[in-house]
């Protein structure tokens, strides 16, 4: 019994001695590795903080250029067997690449193109406050005036302020979203911009509780149905508003200018407090521009004929409209239709009728098609 105990104790002491000797041999190495690990963590945190402070001083576009350069520099420092693949991954044909966080899928992303404001919002559900630092966007800043990131409780939004109106091409590959920006003229043969007058806190004429802005919008929404029903891929149609909003005048004509529109039509309604008997349709044009060929005056004439023909309304003729901002500043031929007089009880009853609004939309639609056929 004593011999077994002595033997076990000897084995234990021997093992302990070996462990201690081994530990003494490796202890300096372990200590060095621990110090290296701690230094690495401290350095990484310091570098991250310095990078965040530096990036906070950059504009959105400078940030994009910086992260793109850093991604390429990092790829080129990789071992030769990894470098080629990493560099090729950065040589994509699209303009931008966004990387989604690991816990985010394609279904968590929504992309909205606000044509009137020339902004594109990419909302990423689940993205954190430091999303653009942790998952840098890379690519080219062509066509982009500014880039911003807004963080909210349920995610974040990358907002791109574009220099002009662009359509988008979106391509997904795993956790990456690739984006290209396409000028509308590369997609459509003809571009039309439709403007519903007034909106929001600018109601226009208000008669017996009926607001002009609502009639204008109702006609535009009927016009939109006609274009969508025709489903003509050669014609691109943009609208300054499709709800109770009030875009700035500069944004209304700007939508036409920044999309290289072929024509611009603004829809309004009239009023005259001097007499309730005044009625009929008027179209305004830019008298300061040439009247020959595909002109503002010619467009106004076509609209007057087609709208009065569709409605059976009194033809009041054309009116000079260069003093109207959206007509004067529009680079494309522009005309403003005053459909009817809200101060005339019979005409107001018509203007608030869905059937009459549809007829008006039909007249405007046919006028636009004729203008395009004439070469506008």
C-alpha positions in Angstrom: 0.0 0.0 0.0 2.8 2.4 1.0 4.8 1.4 -2.1 1.8 2.2 -4.4 1.4 5.6 -2.6 5.0 6.4 -2.9 5.0 5.4 -6.6 2.0 7.6 -7.4 3.4 10.5 -5.5 6.6 10.1 -7.5 4.8 10.1 -10.7 2.8 13.2 -9.7 5.9 15.1 -8.7 7.7 14.1 -11.9 4.8 15.2 -14.0 4.5 18.5 -12.1 8.2 19.1 -12.6 7.9 18.4 -16.3 5.0 20.8 -16.6 6.8 23.5 -14.6 9.9 23.2 -16.7 7.9 23.2 -19.9 5.9 26.2 -18.8 9.2 28.0 -17.9 10.4 27.3 -21.4 7.3 28.5 -23.2 6.2 31.2 -20.7 8.2 34.0 -22.4 6.8 33.0 -25.8 3.2 33.0 -24.4 3.8 36.3 -22.7 5.1 37.8 -25.9 2.1 36.5 -27.9 -0.3 37.8 -25.3 1.4 41.2 -25.5 1.3 41.1 -29.3 -2.4 40.3 -29.2 -3.2 43.1 -26.8 -1.1 45.5 -28.8 -2.9 44.4 -32.0 -6.3 45.0 -30.4 -5.2 48.4 -29.1 -3.8 49.4 -32.5 -6.9 48.2 -34.3 -9.1 50.3 -32.0 -6.8 53.3 -32.3 -6.7 53.0 -36.1 -10.5 52.6 -36.2 -11.0 55.7 -34.1 -8.5 57.7 -36.2 -10.3 56.5 -39.4 -13.7 57.4 -38.0 -12.4 60.9 -37.1 -10.8 61.3 -40.5 -13.9 60.1 -42.4 -16.1 62.5 -40.4 -14.1 65.3 -41.9 -14.6 64.1 -45.5 -17.5 64.8 -47.8 -19.6 61.9 -48.9 -17.9 61.8 -52.3 -14.4 62.1 -50.7 -15.4 59.2 -48.5 -16.4 57.1 -51.5 -13.1 57.8 -53.3 -11.1 57.1 -50.1 -12.8 53.8 -49.4 -12.4 52.7 -53.0 -8.6 53.5 -53.0 -8.2 51.7 -49.6 -10.0 48.6 -50.9 -7.7 48.4 -53.9 -4.5 49.1 -51.8 -5.5 46.4 -49.4 -6.1 43.9 -52.2 -2.7 44.6 -53.8 -0.9 43.9 -50.5 -2.3 40.3 -50.2 -0.2 37.3 -51.0 0.2 36.7 -54.7 -2.2 33.7 -54.8 -4.9 35.8 -53.2 -4.2 39.2 -54.8 -5.4 38.5 -58.3 -8.8 37.3 -57.2 -9.2 40.2 -54.8 -8.3 42.8 -57.4 -10.6 41.3 -60.0 -13.5 41.4 -57.5 -13.0 45.2 -57.3 -12.9 45.6 -61.1 -16.7 45.4 -61.6 -18.4 47.1 -64.6 -21.2 48.8 -62.5 -20.6 52.2 -60.9 -21.2 51.4 -57.2 -21.0 48.4 -54.9 -22.7 48.2 -51.5 -22.0 45.4 -49.1 -24.8 44.2 -46.8 -24.2 43.3 -43.2 -24.1 39.6 -42.6 -27.5 39.6 -40.8 -29.2 41.5 -43.7 -30.6 40.0 -46.8 -31.8 41.4 -50.2 -35.4 41.5 -48.8 -34.3 44.0 -46.2 -33.3 46.6 -48.8 -35.5 49.1 -50.6 -34.4 51.5 -53.3 -36.4 54.7 -54.1 -35.7 57.1 -57.0 -37.1 60.5 -56.2 -36.9 62.0 -59.7 -38.1 65.5 -58.8 -35.5 66.0 -56.1 -32.9 64.0 -58.0 -32.2 61.9 -55.0 -31.9 58.1 -54.7 -32.5 56.5 -51.2 -31.1 53.0 -50.5 -32.7 51.9 -47.2 -31.0 49.0 -45.4 -33.0 47.4 -42.6 -30.7 46.3 -39.8 -27.8 48.5 -40.8 -26.0 50.0 -37.9 -24.9 53.6 -37.2 -21.4 52.8 -38.4 -22.6 50.9 -41.5 -20.5 52.8 -44.1 -17.4 52.4 -42.0 -17.9 48.7 -41.3 -19.1 48.0 -44.8 -17.5 50.7 -47.1 -19.2 51.5 -50.3 -16.8 51.5 -53.3 -17.0 52.6 -56.9 -17.0 55.8 -58.9 -18.5 59.1 -58.0 -19.6 60.0 -61.6 -23.0 61.7 -61.8 -23.3 62.0 -58.0 -23.3 65.4 -56.4 -23.3 64.2 -52.7 -23.5 61.1 -50.6 -25.0 61.0 -47.1 -25.9 58.3 -44.6 -28.8 58.6 -42.1 -29.2 56.1 -39.3 -32.6 55.3 -37.7 -33.7 52.8 -35.1 -34.5 50.0 -37.5 -31.7 50.6 -40.0 -30.0 53.2 -42.2 -30.4 55.0 -45.5 -27.7 55.9 -48.0 -28.9 59.0 -49.9 -27.3 59.8 -53.3 -27.9 63.3 -54.6 -27.6 63.1 -58.4 -26.5 65.8 -60.8 -29.4 64.9 -63.2 -32.3 62.5 -63.5 -31.2 58.9 -63.9 -32.8 55.5 -64.0 -31.1 52.7 -62.2 -29.9 49.2 -62.9 -29.7 47.0 -59.8 -27.7 43.7 -59.7 -27.4 41.4 -56.7 -24.5 39.0 -56.1 -24.6 37.4 -52.6 -24.2 40.2 -50.1 -23.3 42.8 -52.7 -25.6 45.2 -54.5 -24.2 46.7 -57.7 -25.8 49.9 -59.1 -25.6 51.6 -62.4 -27.1 55.0 -63.4 -28.7 55.3 -66.8 -29.8 58.5 -68.6 -33.5 58.3 -69.5 -32.6 59.0 -73.1 -30.7 55.8 -73.2 -33.9 54.0 -72.4 -36.7 56.0 -74.1 -37.1 57.5 -77.5 -39.3 60.3 -76.2 -39.6 61.8 -72.7 -42.7 63.7 -71.4 -43.0 65.5 -68.1 -46.5 66.1 -66.7 -47.1 68.7 -63.9 -50.1 68.8 -61.7 -50.4 72.4 -60.6 -50.3 73.6 -56.9 -50.4 71.1 -54.0 -50.1 70.8 -50.3 -50.4 74.3 -48.7 -50.7 76.0 -52.1 -54.3 74.9 -53.0 -54.7 77.3 -56.0 -58.3 78.5 -56.6 -60.7 77.4 -53.9 -64.4 77.6 -54.7 -67.2 76.3 -52.3 -64.6 74.2 -50.5 -63.3 72.6 -53.8 -59.5 73.2 -54.2 -57.9 73.5 -57.6 -54.9 71.3 -56.5 -57.3 68.3 -56.1 -58.8 68.7 -59.6 -55.4 69.2 -61.2 -54.1 66.0 -59.5 -57.2 64.0 -60.4 -56.8 64.8 -64.1 -53.1 63.8 -63.9 -53.8 60.5 -62.3 -56.3 59.7 -65.0 -53.6 60.7 -67.6 -51.2 58.4 -65.9 -53.6 55.5 -66.3 -53.7 56.1 -70.0 -50.0 56.1 -70.4 -49.7 52.9 -68.3 -52.5 51.3 -70.2 -50.8 52.0 -73.5 -47.5 50.4 -72.2 -45.4 52.0 -74.9 -41.8 51.4 -73.9 -40.6 54.1 -76.3 -42.2 56.9 -74.2 -40.9 57.7 -70.7 -43.3 59.8 -68.6 -42.3 61.6 -65.4 -44.6 63.4 -63.0 -43.8 66.3 -60.8 -46.3 65.1 -58.2 -48.7 62.2 -57.7 -49.9 63.1 -54.3 -50.7 66.2 -52.2 -47.2 67.7 -52.3 -45.9 71.0 -53.6 -42.6 70.7 -55.5 -40.7 74.0 -55.9 -41.2 75.7 -59.3 -37.5 75.1 -60.0 -38.0 71.4 -59.4 -41.0 71.2 -61.7 -39.4 72.6 -64.8 -36.1 71.2 -63.5 -37.5 67.7 -63.8 -38.0 68.3 -67.6 -34.6 69.9 -68.0 -32.7 67.3 -66.0 -34.3 64.4 -67.9 -33.8 65.9 -71.3 -37.6 65.9 -71.8 -39.1 66.4 -75.3 -42.1 68.4 -73.9 -43.6 69.6 -70.7 -47.3 70.0 -69.9 -48.7 71.6 -66.8 -52.3 71.2 -65.8 -54.3 73.9 -63.9 -57.7 75.4 -63.6 -58.9 78.9 -63.8 -61.1 81.3 -61.8 -62.5 84.8 -62.4 -64.2 86.7 -59.6 -65.7 89.3 -61.9 -68.4 87.0 -63.4 -69.6 83.5 -62.8 -70.5 83.3 -66.5 -66.9 83.2 -67.7 -66.0 79.7 -68.9 -63.8 77.7 -71.3 -60.3 76.4 -71.9 -57.2 78.4 -72.3 -53.6 77.2 -72.9 -50.5 79.3 -72.0 -47.3 79.2 -74.0 -43.9 80.9 -74.1 -44.2 83.8 -76.5 -40.5 84.8 -76.0 -39.4 81.7 -77.8 -39.7 81.0 -81.6 -43.2 80.0 -82.7 -42.1 77.9 -85.7 -41.8 74.2 -85.8 -41.9 72.1 -82.6 -42.5 75.1 -80.4 -44.2 76.0 -77.2 -46.9 77.8 -79.2 -47.4 74.7 -81.5 -47.7 72.5 -78.4 -50.3 74.9 -76.9 -52.3 74.9 -80.1 -52.4 71.1 -80.2 -53.5 70.9 -76.6 -56.2 73.5 -77.1 -57.7 71.6 -80.0 -57.6 68.2 -78.4 -58.8 69.2 -74.9 -61.7 71.4 -76.1 -62.6 68.6 -78.6 -62.7 66.0 -75.8 -64.6 68.2 -73.4 -66.8 70.2 -75.7 -65.6 73.3 -73.7 -65.4 76.8 -75.0 -62.2 77.5 -76.9 -60.8 80.7 -75.3 -57.5 80.5 -77.3 -53.9 80.8 -76.4 -52.4 83.2 -73.8 -48.9 84.5 -73.4 -47.2 82.8 -70.5 -43.5 83.7 -70.4 -44.2 85.3 -67.0 -45.0 81.8 -65.6 -41.8 80.3 -64.1 -42.3 76.7 -65.2 -43.0 77.8 -68.8 -40.2 80.4 -69.0 -37.5 78.2 -67.5 -38.3 74.9 -69.2 -35.8 74.1 -72.0 -38.3 71.8 -73.8 -41.4 73.1 -75.5 -43.8 73.8 -72.6 -47.5 74.6 -72.3 -49.9 75.2 -69.4 -53.5 74.1 -69.8 -56.2 76.0 -67.9 -58.9 73.4 -68.3 -61.9 75.4 -67.0 -63.2 78.1 -64.7 -64.0 77.0 -61.2 -66.0 80.2 -60.7 -68.5 79.0 -63.2 -71.0 76.7 -61.4 -71.7 74.4 -64.3 -68.0 74.1 -65.2 -67.1 73.4 -61.6 -69.6 70.6 -61.5 -68.0 69.2 -64.6 -64.4 69.6 -63.3 -65.3 67.6 -60.1 -66.9 64.8 -62.1 -64.7 61.7 -62.7 -66.2 61.2 -66.1 -65.2 64.8 -67.1 -61.7 64.4 -65.7 -61.3 61.2 -67.7 -62.3 63.1 -70.9 -59.9 65.9 -70.1 -57.1 63.3 -69.6 -57.9 61.7 -72.9 -57.7 65.0 -74.7 -54.3 65.8 -73.2 -53.1 62.3 -73.9 -54.1 62.5 -77.6 -52.5 66.0 -77.8 -49.2 64.6 -76.4 -49.2 61.7 -78.9 -49.9 64.1 -81.8 -47.1 66.4 -80.7 -44.6 63.4 -80.5 -45.8 62.2 -84.0 -45.1 65.7 -85.3 -41.5 65.4 -84.1 -41.4 67.0 -80.7 
